[in-house]
Amino acid sequence: MRMREQRYTHGHQDSVLRSHRWRTAGNSAAHLLAELAPGQALLDVGCGPGTLTADLAELVAPGRVVGLDASAEVIAEARRTLDERGLTEVETVVGDVYALDEPDGAFDVVHAHQVLQHLGDPVAALREMRRVCRAGGVVAVRDADYEAMTWWPGSPELDRWLEVYRSTARSNGAEPDAGRRLVAWAREAGFDEVSSSASVWCFASPEDRAWWGSLWADRSTGSGFAEQARDHGLTDAIEQGRMAVAWHDWAGADDGWFVVVHGELLARP
């Protein structure tokens, strides 16, 4: 199967994956939990290192669960995560969201967390997710909306970080402000029954600020995003260093506060 070319803005460095490993059903898929029941078949598109996949698998056991990602390296980590949690029956596959190797109506639940924002054609991806979801099932997506992110204290360097990130994503053909567009994309993909919501991650405690600020300081200088931003001529290493310092300064501020806004969607074929 030949996958459609798509450059992943974040990359797969540890500064990225350690945030992915933090994700759970509780902090990243609360909008879906009421839809889950034992015995359902579930596909997790863009499963990353598998922590969220594992939580979902436990909630629908003994149903079939498939974790899919475009990166073989990341799928290998997901396999280790699932095996360590005793979820050896969960399938892990390298695959393409535009061409899922599954028959029509194969799943009760198709889930994608922080995936559509990185795709050049999110509507085509949603159509394919709709195809493999059975009648009466649900396609559940959640994506950040970068322009809606906000923080305190203000910082010109962090303002610049956001500007550079959004420009980098769009230079890759992606849409960083995906959260607000989910309903429109789902309608275009052919879903008639759509319900939407929003939720946030809030980083305000000293521990949360240290974690969030550190990983974004690292991403600003040594990640796929950092490399691609330079490749696109949007910034340079000196400015990226200033961004990293600003992230550490923000994390050290007693009144530091950062909110990531997410759009959420439950769409039914």
C-alpha positions in Angstrom: 0.0 0.0 0.0 1.5 3.3 -1.1 0.8 6.1 1.5 0.0 9.6 0.4 2.9 11.9 1.1 2.3 14.0 4.3 5.0 15.8 6.4 4.2 15.5 10.1 4.9 18.9 11.5 5.9 17.8 15.0 8.2 15.0 14.1 8.8 12.0 16.4 11.5 13.1 18.7 11.2 12.4 22.5 10.1 16.0 23.2 7.0 15.1 21.1 6.4 11.5 22.1 6.7 12.3 25.8 3.6 14.5 25.5 1.9 11.8 23.5 2.7 9.2 26.2 0.9 11.5 28.7 -2.4 11.2 26.9 -5.2 9.0 28.5 -8.8 8.4 27.8 -9.6 10.7 30.7 -7.6 13.7 29.6 -7.9 13.3 25.8 -11.1 11.3 24.9 -13.7 12.3 27.6 -16.2 13.2 24.8 -16.2 9.6 23.6 -16.4 7.6 26.8 -20.2 7.5 27.1 -20.3 5.9 23.6 -18.0 2.9 24.6 -19.2 -0.5 25.6 -17.6 -4.0 26.1 -17.4 -5.9 22.9 -17.2 -3.0 20.4 -14.7 -3.1 17.6 -12.6 0.1 17.7 -10.0 1.6 15.3 -7.6 4.2 16.8 -6.2 6.2 13.8 -2.9 7.9 14.6 -2.5 5.9 17.7 1.0 7.2 18.5 2.8 5.4 21.3 -0.3 3.7 22.4 -1.3 5.0 25.8 -4.6 6.3 24.7 -5.2 3.2 22.6 -4.6 1.0 25.6 -7.2 2.9 27.7 -9.8 2.6 25.0 -9.0 -1.1 24.5 -9.6 -1.8 28.2 -13.0 -0.1 27.9 -14.2 -2.1 24.9 -12.7 -5.4 25.8 -13.1 -8.1 24.6 -13.9 -6.3 21.4 -11.4 -6.1 18.5 -9.1 -3.0 18.7 -6.7 -1.8 16.0 -4.1 0.9 16.6 -2.9 2.5 13.3 -0.1 5.0 12.6 1.8 6.0 9.6 5.2 5.7 11.5 6.7 2.2 11.9 8.9 3.5 14.7 5.9 4.8 16.6 3.9 1.6 16.0 6.8 -0.3 17.5 6.6 1.7 20.7 2.8 1.3 20.7 3.3 -2.5 20.5 5.6 -2.3 23.6 3.1 -0.2 25.5 0.2 -2.5 24.8 2.2 -5.6 25.6 3.4 -4.1 28.9 -0.2 -3.6 29.9 -1.2 -7.1 29.0 -3.2 -6.1 25.9 -1.5 -8.5 23.6 -4.7 -9.0 21.5 -4.8 -5.4 20.3 -3.6 -5.2 16.7 -1.0 -2.6 15.7 -0.5 -1.7 12.0 1.4 0.8 9.9 -1.3 2.2 7.7 -2.7 5.1 5.7 -5.8 7.0 6.9 -6.6 7.8 3.3 -6.7 4.1 2.3 -7.6 1.9 5.4 -7.0 -1.8 4.8 -10.4 -2.7 6.3 -13.8 -3.6 4.8 -16.8 -1.3 4.9 -18.5 -1.2 8.3 -15.7 -3.0 10.1 -15.8 -0.9 13.3 -18.3 0.3 15.8 -16.0 3.2 16.8 -13.3 5.0 14.8 -11.3 7.4 16.9 -8.7 10.0 15.9 -7.0 12.3 18.4 -4.9 15.2 17.1 -4.8 13.7 13.6 -6.9 15.9 11.2 -4.8 19.0 11.9 -1.8 17.4 10.3 -3.4 16.2 7.1 -3.5 17.9 3.7 -7.0 16.5 3.1 -8.9 16.0 6.3 -12.2 15.6 4.5 -10.9 12.6 2.5 -9.6 11.1 5.8 -13.0 11.5 7.4 -14.7 9.9 4.4 -12.4 6.9 4.7 -13.1 6.8 8.5 -16.8 6.9 7.7 -16.5 4.1 5.3 -15.1 1.6 7.8 -17.6 2.7 10.5 -20.7 0.6 10.7 -24.2 2.1 10.5 -25.1 3.1 14.1 -21.5 3.5 15.0 -19.5 6.6 15.7 -16.5 8.5 14.4 -14.9 10.5 17.2 -12.2 13.1 16.5 -10.5 15.8 18.7 -8.1 18.4 17.5 -6.4 21.4 18.9 -7.0 24.9 17.6 -3.7 26.7 17.8 -5.0 30.3 17.2 -7.3 29.8 20.2 -4.5 28.9 22.5 -3.8 31.5 25.2 -1.4 32.1 28.0 -0.1 34.4 30.8 2.2 36.1 31.3 2.4 37.5 27.8 5.6 37.2 25.8 6.7 38.5 22.4 8.8 35.3 21.9 5.8 33.1 22.6 3.7 35.1 20.3 6.4 34.5 17.7 6.5 30.8 18.5 2.7 30.5 17.7 3.1 32.5 14.5 6.0 30.3 13.4 4.2 27.1 14.3 1.1 28.0 12.4 3.1 29.0 9.4 5.1 25.9 9.4 2.1 23.6 9.6 0.5 25.5 6.7 3.7 25.2 4.7 3.3 21.5 5.1 -0.2 21.6 3.7 -1.8 21.1 7.1 -4.3 23.2 9.2 -3.2 24.1 12.7 -6.5 25.7 13.6 -8.4 22.5 13.0 -10.7 22.5 16.1 -13.0 25.1 14.8 -13.3 23.4 11.4 -14.3 19.9 12.5 -18.0 20.3 12.0 -17.5 21.8 8.5 -15.1 19.0 7.5 -17.5 16.3 8.8 -20.4 17.8 6.8 -18.3 17.9 3.7 -17.3 14.3 4.3 -21.0 13.2 4.2 -21.9 13.0 7.8 -25.5 14.1 8.5 -25.6 13.5 12.3 -22.9 15.5 14.0 -22.6 16.6 17.6 -19.7 18.9 18.6 -18.1 20.1 21.9 -14.9 21.6 23.2 -12.6 21.0 26.0 -9.2 22.3 27.2 -5.9 21.2 28.7 -4.9 23.8 31.3 -1.3 23.9 32.5 -1.1 26.1 35.7 0.4 24.2 38.6 4.2 24.4 39.0 4.6 20.7 38.0 2.4 21.1 34.9 4.1 24.3 33.9 7.5 22.7 34.2 6.5 19.8 32.1 4.7 21.7 29.3 7.3 24.5 29.2 10.2 22.1 29.1 8.8 20.0 26.3 8.0 23.0 24.1 11.4 24.5 24.8 12.9 21.3 23.5 10.5 21.2 20.5 11.4 24.8 19.6 15.0 23.9 19.0 15.2 20.2 18.4 12.2 18.6 16.8 10.6 18.1 13.4 8.9 21.4 13.9 12.1 23.2 14.6 13.9 21.7 11.5 10.9 22.3 9.2 10.5 25.9 10.3 14.1 26.6 9.4 13.7 24.6 6.1 10.8 26.8 5.2 12.8 30.0 5.9 10.3 31.0 8.7 12.9 31.4 11.5 16.5 30.6 12.4 18.3 28.9 15.2 19.0 32.1 17.1 15.3 33.0 17.2 14.4 29.4 18.2 16.8 29.7 21.1 15.0 32.8 22.3 11.7 30.9 22.0 13.1 28.1 24.2 14.3 30.6 26.8 10.8 32.2 26.8 9.2 28.8 27.4 11.4 28.2 30.4 10.7 31.7 31.7 7.0 31.1 31.3 7.2 27.8 33.2 9.1 29.6 36.1 6.5 32.3 36.5 4.4 31.9 39.6 1.3 33.2 37.7 2.0 31.1 34.6 -1.1 29.7 32.9 -1.5 28.1 29.5 -4.7 26.7 27.8 -4.9 24.4 24.8 -8.4 24.6 23.2 -9.7 21.5 21.5 -12.7 21.0 19.1 -14.4 17.6 19.5 -16.8 15.8 17.3 -19.0 12.7 17.4 -20.2 11.9 13.8 -22.5 9.1 12.9 -22.6 7.5 9.4 
